[in-house]
Amino acid sequence: MIVGSDISRYPNTPKPTCRGYLHKRTQSAILKGWRKRWFVLKHNGYLHYYKHKKDEGKCRPLEVTKLEGAEIGVDTSLGKPFVFKCVPQAGNRIFYFCATSNQEMKRWLEAMDKAVHP
């Protein structure tokens, strides 16, 4: 597996399409709320996320989700600005993300849309 920090050793590896911090909604039985996580959208259409930016390339991602065929769009149901959701084709999970600005949200939506429709 080739990850972000291996790019110098493998110069032909494509850089991730999009990367950055987003807040992800947590809805487990124990924890509820928003957690800041480091997201990396790879060229192969898989979205990886880590607890921290420094974990990319050093640790396994907390989760990897295939975006091809997913439903992606702005979400206003939570009453919070810059929220968008992702409903992957596989599984019955809905991811809610919150960006820091409208521009950042649009950047992620455009990148994810390309992964959804390769």
Backbone hydrogen bonds, N-H to C=O, Kabsch-Sander energy under -0.5 kcal/mol:
donor,donor_aa,acceptor,acceptor_aa,energy
3,V,1,M,-0.5
6,D,3,V,-2.3
7,I,4,G,-1.4
9,R,6,D,-0.7
10,Y,6,D,-1.9
13,T,10,Y,-2.2
17,T,41,L,-1.8
18,C,41,L,-1.4
20,G,39,F,-2.3
22,L,37,R,-2.3
23,H,98,C,-2.5
24,K,22,L,-0.5
24,K,35,R,-3.1
25,R,96,Y,-2.5
26,T,33,G,-3.8
28,S,31,L,-0.8
33,G,26,T,-1.6
35,R,24,K,-2.6
37,R,22,L,-2.9
38,W,50,Y,-2.2
39,F,20,G,-2.9
39,F,37,R,-0.6
40,V,48,H,-2.8
41,L,18,C,-3.6
42,K,40,V,-0.7
42,K,46,Y,-2.7
45,G,42,K,-1.8
47,L,65,T,-3.2
48,H,40,V,-3.0
48,H,46,Y,-0.6
49,Y,63,E,-1.7
50,Y,38,W,-2.7
55,D,52,H,-1.2
56,E,53,K,-1.4
58,K,55,D,-2.0
59,C,55,D,-2.9
62,L,49,Y,-2.7
63,E,49,Y,-1.0
65,T,47,L,-2.5
67,L,45,G,-2.8
69,G,116,V,-1.9
70,A,67,L,-2.8
71,E,87,V,-2.2
72,I,70,A,-0.5
73,G,85,K,-1.8
75,D,83,V,-2.6
79,G,76,T,-1.3
83,V,80,K,-0.7
84,F,97,F,-2.3
85,K,73,G,-3.0
86,C,95,F,-2.4
87,V,71,E,-2.9
95,F,86,C,-3.0
97,F,84,F,-3.3
98,C,23,H,-2.4
99,A,82,F,-2.6
105,M,101,S,-2.1
106,K,102,N,-2.5
107,R,103,Q,-2.1
108,W,104,E,-2.0
109,L,105,M,-2.6
110,E,106,K,-2.5
111,A,107,R,-2.0
112,M,108,W,-2.9
113,D,109,L,-2.3
114,K,110,E,-1.7
115,A,111,A,-1.3
116,V,112,M,-2.2
117,H,113,D,-1.9
